[in-house]
């Protein structure tokens, strides 16, 4: 009596797989598709880097412009503000006895 060998617990590939080298295989992109994907990735990365650089430059210019604008306004308005506060304080101080 011959015994049948036990079934292996690990699956074994018994069928030959064809078409893995075909360009039409949906599981693997063609060389052209891979090249396009690589170029898209590079273009997106370079575009993002350029946009970031331009935005940082624009923000720096905007910050410098705002700083100059605010500094100019302060230079223009602070002397009058200080003068009016000092005059107001000194004018009210005549009624109070010193020290």
C-alpha positions in Angstrom: 0.0 0.0 0.0 1.4 3.4 -1.0 0.7 6.3 1.0 0.1 9.6 -0.5 2.6 12.3 0.6 1.1 14.8 3.0 0.0 18.2 1.6 2.6 20.9 2.2 1.6 23.6 4.6 3.4 26.2 2.6 1.8 27.0 -0.8 3.9 26.1 -3.7 3.7 27.8 -7.1 2.8 25.2 -9.6 1.6 27.4 -12.5 4.0 29.2 -14.8 3.4 33.0 -14.8 3.6 34.7 -18.2 3.6 38.3 -19.2 5.6 39.9 -16.4 7.9 41.4 -19.0 5.1 42.7 -21.2 4.7 46.5 -21.4 1.0 46.0 -21.2 1.0 44.4 -17.7 -1.0 46.6 -15.4 1.0 45.5 -12.3 4.2 47.1 -13.6 4.5 50.6 -15.2 6.2 50.9 -18.5 9.5 52.7 -18.9 7.6 55.7 -20.3 5.2 55.7 -17.4 8.0 55.4 -14.9 9.9 58.3 -16.6 6.8 60.4 -16.6 6.1 59.7 -12.9 9.8 60.6 -12.1 9.5 63.8 -14.1 6.2 64.8 -12.5 7.7 64.3 -9.0 10.8 66.3 -9.9 8.8 69.1 -11.5 6.4 69.2 -8.5 9.4 69.3 -6.0 11.2 72.0 -8.0 8.1 74.1 -8.5 7.3 73.9 -4.7 10.9 74.9 -3.9 10.8 77.9 -6.3 7.4 79.0 -5.0 8.7 78.7 -1.4 11.8 80.8 -2.3 9.7 83.5 -4.0 7.2 83.6 -1.1 10.0 84.0 1.4 11.5 86.8 -0.7 8.1 88.5 -1.0 7.5 88.2 2.7 10.9 89.7 3.5 10.2 92.6 1.1 6.8 93.1 2.6 8.2 93.0 6.1 10.8 95.6 5.2 8.3 97.8 3.5 5.9 97.6 6.5 8.8 98.3 8.9 9.7 101.4 6.9 6.1 102.6 6.8 5.6 102.1 10.5 8.9 103.7 11.4 8.0 106.7 9.2 4.6 107.1 10.8 6.2 106.9 14.3 8.8 109.5 13.4 6.1 111.7 12.1 3.6 111.3 14.9 5.6 110.6 18.1 7.0 114.2 18.6 3.4 115.6 18.6 2.2 112.9 20.9 5.0 113.4 23.3 4.6 117.1 23.2 0.8 117.0 23.9 1.2 114.6 26.8 4.0 116.6 28.4 2.0 119.9 28.0 -1.1 118.2 29.4 0.8 116.9 32.4 2.7 120.1 33.0 -0.4 122.2 32.7 -2.2 120.1 35.3 0.8 120.0 37.6 0.7 123.8 38.4 -2.2 123.3 40.8 -0.5 120.6 42.9 2.0 121.5 45.6 5.6 120.2 45.0 6.8 117.1 46.6 
